[in-house]
Amino acid sequence: MKSFYLGLICLMLVSSCKSDNKEVIPVETKKEIALAEKIANAHGFENWKNVSKVSFTFQVDKDTLKGKGRTWTWFPKEDKVLLRDNDTTYNYIRSQVDSTTIAIDKAFINDKFWLLIPFQMVWDTSANISEPKKSEAPISKTELNMTTLTYSDNGGYTPGDAYDIYYDDNYIIKEWTYRKGNSEAPSLSTTFENIKIFNGIKIAMDHKQEGATWNLNFTDVSITLDTKK
């Protein structure tokens, strides 16, 4: 099971969401949800209802070393997850996580969060989304729109974390900053680049740090739509 751990920050950015289940939205959060939906829709969220399977490999390349990836297959409608690790496959149901699968689930939540952060902004209704403002992006130093996604201190794998999300006027995410425990100092800032489209869903394949030969990236991405009418 040691091979689940990719090292460095692989589990540092586990989101505080507990699940992707829909929740009743209080009236006072409608403004936040409106912004979240604009960002999600800009990345193809309207196609998610038809998705039956998501496959991807999550890895971190540093300097000249290519990271050992985690390869996932997720069946969101069944809440089922498979992890391929070397010659072994682990599978579990997310609603039935126990002591034997919690480490796998933490890794999955982390990797899925990187892959689908625009959609997490809609799914994670317990998180707070700030009013947008213009702000200088940490890496490009260009002026972009910025909103902060803050998780509650209660629940989830890493409660209290915050994410400053920088997006353009078309609501496409360009950069973000992760702040562990909502600290003032940034814990990590990366780009969102090399966007590719899979059955209408936009995925940023590369996330790079400023001035570093470091790239958190995705390979073997595929998104399968439900063929049922």
Salt bridges, closest charged atoms under 4 A:
ASP20 OD2 - LYS112 NZ 3.24
ASP61 OD2 - LYS66 NZ 3.59
ASP85 OD1 - LYS68 NZ 3.06
ASP105 OD1 - ARG94 NE 2.79
ASP111 OD1 - ARG70 NH2 2.73
ASP164 OD2 - ARG179 NE 2.91
ASP168 OD2 - LYS174 NZ 3.90
ASP169 OD1 - LYS134 NZ 3.32
GLU193 OE1 - LYS208 NZ 3.82
ASP226 OD2 - LYS77 NZ 3.11
